[in-house]
């Protein structure tokens, strides 16, 4: 074999070696590429799983936050309701305590009026006796001119004041009877309401409120509890004094009208004050309702009136009112 043939053979062998090396390199590269692709796929799957898990976790966190907010809101609402209930209970307790105090005061006033009545009666009788003596001695004795007339005038002034005080004490004794032991009696409701209004004159007159009582009959006889009527009228007047007038009413007036039917009586109580908004009328008899927020008002005044009328007198009460046109209560009570 000559040298040229050897060179060709050598070249051929070298070509075959390079091809084999290149083939092996590409095979190895392909295998590594496949492995890398497989790892990338696993990594992508793992990333996807983690993203799904994170999304679930975020949703759970959001749901948890919503639940926490809802629960917090529920707890705040419950706490607010509990505080309101506690305030209502405290107000109710204050009212009950006030009622007990009023009962004790009523008993004390009845006892006091009894104690005062006796000396007042004796004083009135004494002034009458003095007046008789003065008239008798004036005919036979010599005194300066006008002496006896002045003495009689002074005596008459004392007598009138004593009579006025005695009437007031009698009214107090009648009005403050303890209704827990009171039996239904037959009485004249017209004269009874007049007595109540006389005891309230200080409150109404100090606010320049005029009170007018209208009745067709001079006497309306009813069978019931006088003290309950007293409390109803007193509550209504006090509520009017507190709420009805704000100073701009020219002639603040309370008008009370009484009508008697065959088996019932009707009491119309009206003022010419500021009235009540239509949106508030349905709430007016609710317990703890008041238009004087934040002024330590119990909000039980009209509620108490309705309870007295419906439970004690077995009647009903209605309201009619428009803003700036005053308010009217219509009370119907059976009278058999």
Buried (B, 14 or more C-beta within 10 A) or exposed (E): EEEEEEEEEEEEEEEEEEEEEEEEEEEEEEEEEEEEEEEEEEEEEEEEEEEEEEEEEEEEEEEEEEEEEEEEEEEEEEEEEEEEEEEBEEBBEEBEEEEEEBBEEBEEBBEBBEEBBEEBEEBBEBBEEBBEEBEEEBEEEEEEEEEBEEBBEEBEEBBEEBBEBBEBBBBBBBBBBEBEEEEEEEBBBBEBBBBBBBBBEEBBEEBEBEBEEEBEEEEBEBEBBBBBBBBBBBBBBBBBBBBBBEEEBEEBBBBBBBBBEEEBBBBBBBBBBBBBEEEEBEEBBEBBBBBEEEEEBBBBBBBBBBEBBEEBBEBEBEBBBEEEEBBBBBBBBBBE
